[in-house]
Amino acid sequence: MMHYAGEPAVARVAERIGVPYGLSTLGTTSIEDLATAAPGLRRWFQLYLMTDRVYGAELVERAKGSGYDTIILTVDTPVAGRRHRDVRNGLTIPPQLTPRTLVDMALHPRWWVNLLTTEPLSFATLTSTEGTVADLIDRVFDPGITLADLDWLRSTWSGKLVVKGIQTVDDAALVAEHGADAVILSTHGGRQLERAPIPFEILPRVREALDPRVEVFLDGGILSGADAVAALCQGATAVGVGRAYLYGLMAGGEAGVQRVLDLLADEITTTMALLGRTSVAALGPECVRLRD
Ligand SMILES: Cc1cc2nc3c(=O)[nH]c(=O)nc-3n(C[C@H](O)[C@H](O)[C@H](O)COP(=O)(O)O)c2cc1C
């Protein structure tokens, strides 16, 4: 949806700089094609469990077969959030042709020529794809997943297992008890529930409550290297980035993603230098100023 170069462009940048990349169940590149595009990448697969569990099991098998080392199970999307803007903007598959879309075409001819002359956009892992993304989520995903599903996944997947979308200390502890190697404190970038707890605020308590072997990641609003360092100071093992790299992808394809990652790396270095810290291990809560 962002750029015709798609996930392979992002994966190649991640491969180059040595960070993992998580391919979504809703990706427009298949599990296998991504592995071919970036063979040296540390590949993670983000799984949504569907009502058809057999299909979920197949996806896990395919990820295993294509050398993915981590499954991220996203649990904050039992149903789609109210995404009014997607409806208003006609963000559907296929896109709606409204008078506004036609005006947009006239204003951005290069973008539209590119869209119409490159391979048509489609989900690679799902076949039932009519309507908005929210329509799709509500039709295909299972709104009733429980800890029993996590147990099942743990028993079928021997690689790293990460649960994404954790929003309370208790839930973090529960999924860790049920075999998660890591949690991602996340509210889906604020795309699901407007008033969900803020990951950055619960981070120190989650870190304290979990066994040190369980890693705690955080995402949501990491738009600069300073944001990433602040999360590390508060106890995160690492951060996830969504929109920041997508902006780069939209602006400049693979080179745009590379530029964003270079900026993030530079900002991390500058922030650490200004803090007088020479290693991530030396970062701590004393390095962050929080509002009272
Ligand atoms: C366009 C878009 C699509 C997303 N699709 C998924 C998805 O398919 N699965 C998922 O677990 N999270 C998805 N997310 C949420 C991201 O994984 C991540 O939690 C969020 O973007 C982090 O916040 P940030 O964008 O502020 O960095 C999506 C986010 C965006 C912006």
The ligand as an SDF file (V2000), in Angstrom:
LIG
                    3D

 31 33  0  0  0  0  0  0  0  0999 V2000
    0.0400    0.5230    7.8580 C   0  0  0  0  0  0  0  0  0  0  0  0
    0.2500   -0.3240    9.0750 C   0  0  0  0  0  0  0  0  0  0  0  0
   -0.0600   -1.6770    9.0130 C   0  0  0  0  0  0  0  0  0  0  0  0
    0.1160   -2.4940   10.1400 C   0  0  0  0  0  0  0  0  0  0  0  0
   -0.1620   -3.8330   10.0320 N   0  0  0  0  0  0  0  0  0  0  0  0
    0.0950   -4.6410   11.0920 C   0  0  0  0  0  0  0  0  0  0  0  0
   -0.0830   -6.0490   10.9790 C   0  0  0  0  0  0  0  0  0  0  0  0
   -0.4800   -6.5520    9.9380 O   0  0  0  0  0  0  0  0  0  0  0  0
    0.1800   -6.7960   12.0770 N   0  0  0  0  0  0  0  0  0  0  0  0
    0.6360   -6.2710   13.2480 C   0  0  0  0  0  0  0  0  0  0  0  0
    0.8780   -7.0110   14.2060 O   0  0  0  0  0  0  0  0  0  0  0  0
    0.8160   -4.9410   13.3750 N   0  0  0  0  0  0  0  0  0  0  0  0
    0.5610   -4.1240   12.3290 C   0  0  0  0  0  0  0  0  0  0  0  0
    0.7550   -2.7670   12.4550 N   0  0  0  0  0  0  0  0  0  0  0  0
    1.2220   -2.2160   13.7530 C   0  0  0  0  0  0  0  0  0  0  0  0
    2.7470   -2.2320   13.7860 C   0  0  0  0  0  0  0  0  0  0  0  0
    3.2280   -3.5580   13.8120 O   0  0  0  0  0  0  0  0  0  0  0  0
    3.2900   -1.5300   15.0360 C   0  0  0  0  0  0  0  0  0  0  0  0
    2.7280   -2.0920   16.1990 O   0  0  0  0  0  0  0  0  0  0  0  0
    3.0390   -0.0310   15.0350 C   0  0  0  0  0  0  0  0  0  0  0  0
    3.1180    0.5060   13.7240 O   0  0  0  0  0  0  0  0  0  0  0  0
    4.0620    0.6440   15.9320 C   0  0  0  0  0  0  0  0  0  0  0  0
    3.8200    2.0110   16.0600 O   0  0  0  0  0  0  0  0  0  0  0  0
    4.5580    3.1190   15.1530 P   0  0  0  0  0  0  0  0  0  0  0  0
    3.9090    3.0410   13.7950 O   0  0  0  0  0  0  0  0  0  0  0  0
    4.2420    4.3840   15.8750 O   0  0  0  0  0  0  0  0  0  0  0  0
    6.0400    2.7930   15.0930 O   0  0  0  0  0  0  0  0  0  0  0  0
    0.5910   -1.9320   11.3470 C   0  0  0  0  0  0  0  0  0  0  0  0
    0.9080   -0.5640   11.4030 C   0  0  0  0  0  0  0  0  0  0  0  0
    0.7380    0.2410   10.2870 C   0  0  0  0  0  0  0  0  0  0  0  0
    1.1080    1.7050   10.3850 C   0  0  0  0  0  0  0  0  0  0  0  0
  1  2  1  0
  2  3  1  0
  2 30  2  0
  3  4  2  0
  4  5  1  0
  4 28  1  0
  5  6  2  0
  6  7  1  0
  6 13  1  0
  7  8  2  0
  7  9  1  0
  9 10  1  0
 10 11  2  0
 10 12  1  0
 12 13  2  0
 13 14  1  0
 14 15  1  0
 14 28  1  0
 15 16  1  0
 16 17  1  0
 16 18  1  0
 18 19  1  0
 18 20  1  0
 20 21  1  0
 20 22  1  0
 22 23  1  0
 23 24  1  0
 24 25  2  0
 24 26  1  0
 24 27  1  0
 28 29  2  0
 29 30  1  0
 30 31  1  0
M  END
$$$$
